[in-house]
Amino acid sequence: MKIEKLTKNENFVEISEFYNKQFPLSPHSPNFKKTKYTRQDFIGFKAVDADDEIIGLVEGWVNEGVTVFATLCVDDKHRGKGIAKKLFESFLKQVKTKEVVLHFRDSKKDKLKDLYSKFGFKVSDKKNMFYSNNEKKWEMSLVLECIKWKLI
């Protein structure tokens, strides 16, 4: 397994298919991915296996002075091998803002609050945020000055 930086020259069909398999409720088109990957402030990495198949993905960008941690996923068959941690560490090393935020659906809160708490995220005090289907949206935040030194 190796970690590779994502670029504007990716195979966006392959990236979208992998993403959509992991997040069927929020599908992304190849064109949407291309738009994000060509942003000046885009940060992203993929984990690939020995056959160069994507097995993990992390994506984010800056919005209103904070880094949006948009995606972290690992294929079911490869979970529990430390891939998410390696992707997350690669991502954090590229972050230039003092804060990283992420959002997730209420239906995933029990699993994701615990997972992201292990990475140092804390639940935000923002209230009344919802997705387009009216499902509650949770936000967690990570202040980097507190943990950046651990990555050096």
N, C-alpha and C positions, 0 to 999 in steps of 0.2 A: 504494500500500500504506500502511496506517496501523495503528498499535498501539493497542489499546483495552483498558482494564482490565476484567477479568472480574468479574461481580457475581452476586448470588443471584437475579437476574432473567433469567439467560441462557436460551436455548433449549437445554435439557439433552439433548434428542434429537439436535439438530445437533452439539453438542459431543461427545457420546458416539460418534456415527457417525464424526466426524473422528478422534477418538482411536483408536477400534477399527480403523480403516483403517490407522493408523500402527503400532499395537501389537496385532496379532491374537492373540498368545499371552497377553495380559493384558487381556482386554476389561473395560470399565467400563460399567455400566448408567446410564441417565439419573438414576436415583434415587441411585446412588453419587456421581455428580458433584454433584448437588444437596446431598447431605450434606456433601461437602467444601467447596463454595463458600459455604455458610452458616456455616462455622466463623469465629470471631472472628479467628483468626490466618492465614486463607487469603490467599495472594498468587497472583495469576494475571493473565495478559494473553493476548490473541489478536491475531494479525496477520490483517487482512482485505484483500481486493483491492478494486478499484473497484466490483465488484458486491456488496460486503459478504459475500462467501464467505470462510469461514475457510481460511487457508493456513498458519497456524502457531499454536502453542499452548505456553504455559509455565505450570506449576502447581506450587504447593508450600504448605507449612504448617509450623508449629512442632511438634516432638515432643521431649520430654525436653530442652528447652533449646537445641536446634539446629534450624535450618531444614532441612526435608526438601525437596530439589529433586526433585520427583516426575516432572515431565514437561517435555521440550523436544522439540518436533517441528515439522518444516516439510514441507508437501506436496512430493512428489518433483518436480513441475513447477516449483517455486519455489526449489529449493535452489541455493546458490551466489550468492545475491543479498544476503547479509548479514542476512537476516531473523532467523536464530537468534541472531546477535550482538545485534541490537536488542531481541529478546524477553528475552534473558539480562540485558542491561543494565537494562531496565525492571524486571525481577524483583529484581535486586540492590539497586536504589535503595530498594526497599520492605522489605528484610530488616533486622530489628532485633536478630538474634542475632549472635554473633561467629563462628559456624561454619555452613557449609552442607554437607550430605552428600547423596550420591546413590547409588543402587544400580542395577546392570544385570546382565544374564545373561552367563554365561561364553561363550555362543555369539556374543555381540556385543562381547566384550572387545577384540579387535584394533582394531576401528573406533572404539569409544567411549573407550577409554583415551587414544588420541591426540587425539581431539576435545576431551574435557574437560580434558586437560592444557594445551591451548591457552588455556583459560579460567582456568587457575591451579590446578585441582584436582590433588591428589596421591593415589595409591593408599593406602588405609588398611592398617594392619597387622592388622585383624580377620581371623580365620581361621574356617573351617568354617561359613560362612553358606550356606544353600541355599534355593531356591524350593520350592514345594510339589511340583513334579515332580522334585525332587532335583538340579536343575541348579545348579551353583555360582553363588553371588551375590557380585559384587564390590562394594566400597564405595570411593568416592573422597570426599575432604574438601577443603574450601576454607576457609581461615582468613581472614576478611574484613579484619582490621586490616592485613593486608599489601597489599591491593589496593584498598580502599575509596577511597583518595585519587585513584585513576585515574579514577573516575567523576564526580568533583565538577566 
